[in-house]
Amino acid sequence: MDAFYASVAQLDNPELKGKAIAVGGSGNRGVISAASYEARKFGVKSAMSGNLAAKLCPELIFVKTDFERYNEISKKIRTIFFDYTDLVEPLSLDEAYLDVTQNKKGNPSASLIAEEIRERIFKEVGLTASAGISINKFIAKVASDYNKPNGQKTVNPEEVLEFLEILDIRKFYGVGKVTAEKMYQKGIFTGLDLKNKSLEYLEEHFGKSGRYYYYVVRGVHTSEVKPNRIRKSLAAERTFSENLSSEVFMLEKLDLISEEVSKRLSKNKVAGKTVTLKIKYSDFTLQTRSKTLPYYINDKDLILETAKSLLYQEKLNNSVRLLGISMSNLNTETKKAPEKKSVSVQLKIEF
């Protein structure tokens, strides 16, 4: 979806259409969740502080987040997806992979399917979407950002290698800002530069990710579209209007956060064994403290007691601007079955 949170706000309030808006971010300590394309022209983007965004764009309008509404619209969009295939793998509320090799419409063209889905989303929901179409998830993901907003990009099988070779390394899915800077320092600016590095070189300088980079730049990405992705964690966090300097002042906040985590666990009908306390200090350094229990929990009081013990586990390094609690090691996780020997078959579909 195109600037999903911001687009939903503009959909629900026509007066905001065509204006620079930011979702979240208001107040002295606010952080932006999303920005409309009108705001992005001024350099406003997600994860930016509201204060900085307002300086970049004096006309910026701040709107509150509304996750209930985002969920509602997300479900409508996914209903459309399932009219074409059951192989739908959601990445978030506003993004998903679809395998349309064999689709319910009997349409032999993946590009035409994407076009039809985008038209339906616009007519039935009122929002625009962009799509990437190719032979695997990695290339489709990269292509989905190519003609945003409200566009699509098809990378045909015979075009894959050339497409990746001329691509800026920053456009590679899985290459973040820090990794991109590291690659620049080593003379890697495009896919071709990356391709010219050996597997040994990439593993030496980028660890386990080196193998991933080595293969995706050659168009190799064997991950299947998994319609039943298993949730591995649930979390909630709060950023404070003023820094907190004492554990005593943080207990009330932890109580609220524990309650929110418990609600989310109950809503998803799961429980977890590992409680992780996230602490972001006033100097923006981040610290996590974890404890794994011998049993599954989703009760607010048990989550809170564990979080308290983690808070008092060691002295705080500084005053605190954010606290968060996450539950992992959930009872949704299953042991992997032994791998079976298989033969890979390249499926054919017209683009």
TIZAVEX-895706 format. One line per 2 residues: their letters; for each residue x, y, z of C-alpha. Coordinates in steps of 0.05 Angstrom, whole numbers. Example, Ala and Ser with C-alpha at 12.3 -4.5 7.8 and 13.67 -1.06 7.14 Angstrom:
<balos>
as	246:-90:156 | 273:-21:143 .
</balos>
This chain:
<balos>
md	0:0:0 | 22:72:-13 .
af	36:111:51 | -17:68:84 .
ya	-29:102:151 | -27:172:121 .
sv	-71:151:62 | -123:122:110 .
aq	-125:189:147 | -135:225:81 .
ld	-189:175:60 | -228:186:125 .
np	-219:261:124 | -224:290:53 .
el	-200:357:79 | -130:326:88 .
kg	-125:303:15 | -67:335:-21 .
ka	-38:362:43 | 27:346:80 .
ia	7:302:139 | 45:259:190 .
vg	15:203:230 | 37:206:302 .
gs	96:250:320 | 59:306:356 .
gn	84:332:423 | 155:346:445 .
rg	176:273:444 | 133:245:388 .
vi	160:200:333 | 127:197:265 .
sa	96:131:243 | 82:151:171 .
as	82:211:125 | 40:228:64 .
ye	75:236:-3 | 62:311:2 .
ar	101:312:67 | 157:268:40 .
kf	174:322:-11 | 199:363:48 .
gv	241:306:75 | 191:283:127 .
ks	193:208:138 | 176:153:188 .
am	218:146:252 | 234:220:250 .
sg	219:264:310 | 158:307:305 .
nl	199:369:323 | 247:359:265 .
aa	190:343:217 | 154:408:236 .
kl	218:447:222 | 226:415:154 .
cp	152:427:137 | 120:485:175 .
el	52:468:143 | 54:396:168 .
if	-11:369:198 | -5:316:252 .
vk	-59:263:259 | -66:208:311 .
td	-54:134:296 | -116:90:291 .
fe	-96:17:289 | -167:-7:295 .
ry	-182:28:229 | -118:3:196 .
ne	-136:-68:215 | -206:-60:187 .
is	-181:-36:120 | -124:-87:118 .
kk	-175:-143:125 | -215:-116:66 .
ir	-152:-115:23 | -133:-186:42 .
ti	-203:-209:24 | -189:-185:-46 .
ff	-123:-222:-47 | -157:-288:-30 .
dy	-202:-281:-91 | -139:-295:-132 .
td	-98:-343:-90 | -95:-376:-22 .
lv	-19:-368:-21 | -18:-300:14 .
ep	38:-283:62 | 25:-218:100 .
ls	87:-179:121 | 48:-125:158 .
ld	-19:-91:155 | -2:-58:89 .
ea	42:-108:52 | 39:-181:29 .
yl	69:-231:-18 | 23:-268:-66 .
dv	41:-331:-105 | -3:-329:-168 .
tq	33:-384:-207 | -32:-423:-203 .
nk	-88:-374:-189 | -163:-379:-179 .
kg	-178:-334:-239 | -140:-378:-288 .
np	-104:-315:-312 | -37:-333:-344 .
sa	-7:-263:-334 | 21:-244:-266 .
sl	26:-171:-288 | -48:-168:-308 .
ia	-67:-200:-241 | -29:-147:-203 .
ee	-62:-93:-245 | -131:-121:-232 .
ir	-118:-127:-157 | -94:-55:-153 .
er	-156:-31:-191 | -202:-69:-143 .
if	-167:-41:-82 | -177:29:-109 .
ke	-251:18:-127 | -271:-22:-66 .
vg	-227:9:-12 | -209:78:-40 .
lt	-134:72:-33 | -77:63:-82 .
as	-27:6:-81 | 37:-11:-117 .
ag	63:-79:-138 | 126:-115:-158 .
is	122:-177:-202 | 179:-226:-214 .
in	205:-296:-206 | 217:-294:-131 .
kf	200:-256:-67 | 265:-216:-64 .
ia	260:-187:-134 | 185:-175:-128 .
kv	197:-137:-63 | 250:-93:-94 .
as	207:-81:-155 | 147:-61:-113 .
dy	183:4:-93 | 205:19:-164 .
nk	143:57:-190 | 112:81:-125 .
pn	62:110:-113 | 4:77:-151 .
gq	47:38:-201 | 77:-30:-214 .
kt	141:-59:-241 | 150:-127:-275 .
vn	219:-158:-278 | 215:-215:-329 .
pe	259:-276:-320 | 307:-255:-375 .
ev	313:-184:-345 | 330:-205:-274 .
le	406:-203:-277 | 410:-136:-314 .
fl	358:-106:-267 | 398:-126:-206 .
ei	466:-106:-235 | 446:-33:-247 .
ld	407:-26:-181 | 434:20:-127 .
ir	456:-22:-69 | 410:19:-23 .
kf	350:-10:-61 | 368:-82:-43 .
yg	318:-109:7 | 358:-129:69 .
vg	411:-75:60 | 399:-23:113 .
kv	430:46:122 | 489:21:163 .
ta	504:-37:116 | 498:9:56 .
ek	550:56:86 | 596:-2:99 .
my	588:-26:27 | 603:43:1 .
qk	668:44:40 | 687:-21:5 .
gi	670:5:-64 | 603:-30:-70 .
ft	553:19:-100 | 512:-23:-148 .
gl	489:-94:-156 | 545:-106:-206 .
dl	596:-83:-154 | 566:-132:-105 .
kn	565:-188:-156 | 639:-179:-169 .
ks	655:-197:-96 | 668:-270:-79 .
le	626:-309:-29 | 687:-313:17 .
yl	696:-238:15 | 623:-223:31 .
ee	621:-274:88 | 686:-245:116 .
hf	660:-173:116 | 585:-183:126 .
gk	579:-248:165 | 520:-293:153 .
sg	486:-239:112 | 544:-244:62 .
ry	517:-309:35 | 448:-278:27 .
yy	477:-219:-12 | 519:-266:-56 .
yv	458:-305:-80 | 404:-252:-85 .
vr	447:-209:-131 | 448:-269:-177 .
gv	372:-274:-175 | 372:-334:-128 .
ht	321:-331:-71 | 287:-396:-55 .
se	240:-373:1 | 169:-395:-14 .
vk	106:-354:-1 | 83:-379:67 .
pn	9:-366:79 | 12:-386:152 .
ri	69:-346:180 | 79:-362:254 .
rk	80:-302:300 | 145:-303:340 .
sl	134:-245:388 | 86:-193:414 .
aa	106:-126:444 | 83:-58:468 .
er	123:4:487 | 115:76:510 .
tf	156:139:498 | 151:189:555 .
se	139:264:551 | 193:273:603 .
nl	254:229:618 | 246:185:679 .
ss	305:180:726 | 281:131:779 .
ev	255:60:775 | 199:79:822 .
fm	170:127:770 | 174:72:717 .
le	131:21:753 | 65:56:735 .
kl	87:56:662 | 107:-17:664 .
dl	38:-33:693 | 4:-1:632 .
is	51:-34:583 | 42:-102:615 .
ee	-33:-95:610 | -27:-78:536 .
vs	19:-138:522 | -29:-183:560 .
kr	-88:-159:519 | -51:-171:454 .
ls	-31:-241:476 | -102:-258:495 .
kn	-130:-229:430 | -82:-273:391 .
kv	-96:-333:437 | -22:-344:452 .
ag	26:-343:512 | 101:-338:518 .
kt	159:-359:561 | 210:-303:548 .
vt	198:-233:574 | 244:-178:546 .
lk	248:-109:576 | 269:-54:527 .
ik	301:9:555 | 318:69:512 .
ys	358:121:549 | 357:197:541 .
df	421:193:500 | 384:144:453 .
tl	426:84:472 | 385:20:475 .
qt	388:-36:525 | 348:-101:530 .
rs	342:-149:589 | 309:-217:581 .
kt	285:-274:625 | 258:-341:603 .
lp	208:-375:649 | 197:-450:655 .
yy	124:-441:635 | 81:-401:586 .
in	47:-338:611 | -1:-285:584 .
dk	-27:-259:651 | -14:-184:662 .
dl	9:-192:734 | 60:-246:717 .
il	86:-205:659 | 92:-144:704 .
et	128:-181:759 | 179:-208:710 .
ak	188:-140:679 | 199:-110:748 .
sl	253:-161:764 | 288:-143:699 .
ly	283:-69:714 | 316:-79:782 .
qe	366:-129:754 | 420:-76:747 .
kl	428:-1:755 | 402:44:700 .
nn	455:77:657 | 418:143:649 .
sv	349:174:651 | 299:136:609 .
rl	256:161:551 | 223:96:529 .
lg	204:29:560 | 178:-32:523 .
is	159:-104:539 | 159:-161:489 .
ms	138:-233:496 | 174:-286:454 .
nl	185:-361:454 | 110:-365:442 .
nt	69:-429:443 | 54:-419:369 .
et	124:-441:351 | 133:-513:329 .
kk	194:-555:320 | 219:-559:249 .
ap	208:-625:215 | 270:-662:189 .
ek	288:-636:120 | 270:-681:62 .
ks	311:-688:0 | 274:-653:-57 .
vs	283:-633:-129 | 270:-560:-145 .
vq	225:-547:-205 | 221:-479:-239 .
lk	147:-463:-248 | 127:-425:-310 .
ie	80:-366:-314 | 72:-312:-366 .
f	92:-242:-344 .
</balos>
